[in-house]
Amino acid sequence: MDVVSQLQKQFVDYSTSLYREGFLDDQFVQLQKLQDESNPDFVVEVVSLFFEDSEKLINNLASALQQQIVDYKQVDAHVHQFKGSSSSIGAQRVKNACVAFRAHCDGRNLEGCMRCLQQVKFEYSLVKSKLETLFKLEQQILAAGGSIPVLA
C-alpha cells in the first residue's frame, strides 16, 4: 500500500469513527459537499470560525455564571447561540450538551448550569482536537499528492 492509500484509509477510518462515536453528524457531510476546487479551504474556514465563536461563548458563559445575580436569559441566549453554531457544523455532542444546558437555564438552576458548562467545555475541546486531527490528515494526503476521500 502506498503512502497516499494508507493516509486515505486512515482518513476514512478516522472520519467514520467520528460519526460512529457521535462527535459529528450529517451536517458535517453537508459542509464537506459545499467544498470544491474553487473553495478548497471552505470546511477548515467554517470550522475555524466555529472554534473562535466557541471560545468566546464559553468565556461569556463562564463570566455570566459567576455574576452575583445570574441573568439566566443572557446565559440561555449564549447557550442558544452555541447550540446553533455547533449544530451548523455538525458537532453533535456539543449540541446535545447545549440542549441539557438550556433546560437548567429554564429551571434557573445554577449548579446544573455550572455542570453543563463543564460538559460543554469538555465536549467542545474533544471535538476541536478530533477535527484538528482530521484536518492534519487531509493536509498530509494533499501533500502526498492524493485527493481527500469522499464518504458516502
Secondary structure, 3 states (H helix, E strand, C coil): CCHHHHHHHHHHHHHHHHHHCCCECHHHHHHHHHCCCCCCCHHHHHHHHHHHHHHHHHHHHHHHHCCCCCCHHHHHHHHHHHHHHHHHHCEHHHHHHHHHHHHHHHCCCHHHHHHHHHHHHHHHHHHHHHHHHHHHHHHHHHHCCCCCCCCC
